Amino acid sequence: MGPVFESRATLAKRRNDVAQMFDGVAQRYDLLNDLMTFGLQRQWRRDTVEAVNPKPGDVILDLAGGTGTSAATFAELGAEVFPTDLSMGMLRVGQQRQPQLQFVAGDALQLPYADNTFDTVTISYGLRNVEDTLAALQEMLRVTRPGGQVVICEMSHPTNRAFEFVYDQWIPRALPALSRFSSNPAAYEYLFESVLTWKRQEELADLMAKAGWQAVGWRNLSQGIIALHRGWKA
């Protein structure tokens, strides 16, 4: 096992803390995601790709793009994709694994792109880690072209109340055991907290509408453990 880091963000989600925390988990991030979701994240990724529906020539911003796993799929389908992340550690690992992609260092609250640039902006498991959710949604709207879309794949809340109770009890007990395989176990304490305190589906939809997105809706995956939200730019 490699070096162990003890760096985690708090629920204040300060940008430097979040970036440093993800630097510490970058090498094993994809493996841990697979373990902690029992492989379900692969289906969730397929669902996200289907929602984005990338076509040859589309220009896509993959925000919180991490190691480029999703971006690689978009590129294989003919899109021009820009995986963008705050964590330099994640970007370095991504560049090693996906050298064909154009990785960009960027802050979700101050994106390094011009207005009306992208056909689609997508973000998976990253929005809940941003310091100001509304400001991030507004910034994503700014860089999306008129008629373009946003697709957000994020941890959410089970729709069945009995299942939600079991889920909320299970996360803080079962998942920390798996975090021992991480190079930064402390980071997963924050990640568990961020899941349990994240917005419900309708709350995020309301915030998207407040940011200016139109025709906002969502689709629950795995009984609401994950929600795919979509909106359009007028």
N, C-alpha and C positions, 0 to 999 in steps of 0.2 A: 504493500500500500504506500502511496506517495505521501508528501507532506500534508499535515492536517492544519487547516486554517480555522480560526474562530472569529469570523466576521459576519455580522447580521445587521440588517436594517431594522428599524422600528416601524410602527404603524404611522409615524409621521412621514415616512417614505422620502427622506431627503435624498437628493439625486446622487451625491457622492457616496452615501452609505449603500444605496441600492447597487451602484456600479461596482463598488468594492466587493460587495457580497457575491454578485454574480461572477466576478473575476475568480473568486475562490471555489466556485462549483462548476466552472466551465468544462473542465476536462471530462467529467462524468455526468454532466447534466442530462444528456439524451438517454443514457443508460438508466439513471435514477428515475426519470420520467416514465420509462417503460416499466420498471419494477413497481413503482408506486401506483400506477394505473392498471397494473396487471395486463398490460398490452393494449388496453382500450384506447390509449392516445393515438395509436395507429389508425383506428377507425375514425376517431375524431378529426385527424388530419385529413383523411380522405373526404369526410363530410365538408370540411372547410374548403378544400380544393374544389369540390363540386359547387359550393356556394359562390366562390370567387369566379368559377367558370372561365379560366384564363384562355385567351385566344391568341394566335400568332399576331404579333405586333402590339398587343396590349402592353402598357407601361404600368408596372405594379410596384407599390411601396410595401415591403414586408417589414413592418415596424416591430421592434423587439425581436428582430429576425434571428438572434442568437447564432447558432452554428450553421444556419442556412439550410436546414432539413426541408422545411416547407418551400423556401425559395427555389431550391433545386428542382422540385416538382413543377413549379410554375414555369421555370426556364425550359424544362424538358418539353412542356406543352407549347412552347414558342413565344412566351411572353418575355419582355425585357424587364427584369426584376432587380430591385435595389434593396437587399437585406440591410437594415439599418438598426443599430443597437447602441445603447449607452455604455455597455461594458466592453472595454478593450480586450479583456480576457476571452470573452465569448467570440469576439470578432477574430482574434488570433486563431482560436481553435477552428472556427468556421473556415477561415482562409486555408488552413492546412487540409481540411477535409473536403472542401468544395472550391478548389482553386479557380474554377471556371466562372465563379460568381463575382460581382462587383460589390464588395462589402463596404459599408459607409458608417463612420462613427457619427452618431447623431442623437440629439436630445428630443424626446417626444414633445417637449414644451417649447422648443425652438428649432424646428426642423430646417436642415440646410438645403431647402428646395424652394423654387419659385412658386408663385401662385399658379393654380390650375395645371399642374404637371402630370398627375397620375389618373389613369382610368379607374384604378382600384387602389384603395389603401386597406391593408389587412393587418391585424395584430392578434396574436394568439398567446394567451396566458401572460400578457404583459401589461394590460391596461390597469389591472388592480395594483400594480407596483409603481404607478406614476403618481407623483406628488399632488397633482391637481387634475382630476379626471375631466372636469368640464373644459379646462384650458387645453388639454390634450385633444379632446374631441373637436374643439374649434380649430386647432392647428391642423388636424387631419383634414378638416373640411377645407381649409385654406388651400392646401396643396392638391386637392382633388379637382379635376376638371368638371365643368357643368355637365350633368348627365352621368357622372361617375358615381361610384359606390364605395361604401365602407363595409367591411365584413369583420366582425369581432368574435373571436372564439375565446371564451373565458369560463373559468370555474364559476358555478352558480349555485342555486339552491334547489334541492329535490322538490318536486311538485307534490309528492305524497307525504303528508305530515308525519305518519308513523315511520316511514323510511328516512325522512329528514332527521328525526330524533336519533335513530340508530346511527346514521351517517355522521352527525355532529358529535356523537359519543365515540365513534370509532376512529375518526381522524386523529385526535390527540393521543390516542393510545397505540394504534397499530403503526401509523406511518413513521413516527420517530424511530422505531426499531430499524426500519429500512434506511433511515438517514445515516446510520453508522457506516454505510458503504460509501458515503460522500466524503470528499476531501474537506468539506466545510459543514459539519453537522449542525452548527449553530444557525446556519442560514435557513435550514428547514424548519426551525422553530418559528421564524418569521413567516415563512411560506404557508405553514399550517394556519397561523393566526390570520394571515391575509385572506385565506379562503373563507374562514368562518365569519369574518367581519365584512366581507365584500357585499356589494349591493345585490338586491334581488332583481329578477329579470325585468319587472315593470319599472323599477327605480332607474336602472340603466337606460331603458328605452326612453323614459321621461327626460333624462339628462341629455341623451342624444338629440332629442327634439329641441331641447333648450339651446343646444349648441348650434342648431340650424339645419340638422339633417331632416330630410323629408321621408314620408312613407316608411317610418321606422317599424320594424317588427322583429320577432325572434322565433327561433325553433329550439326546443329542448332536446338534448341528447342524453341518453342514459338516465332517463327519468329526472332530468334537470340538474344532474351533477355538472353538466356542461350546458351552456346556452350559446347558440350562434345568433348574434344580432346583426341586422343589416339596415342600412339607411342609404339614401340617395341625395345627391347635391342638385338642387334646382338649376 
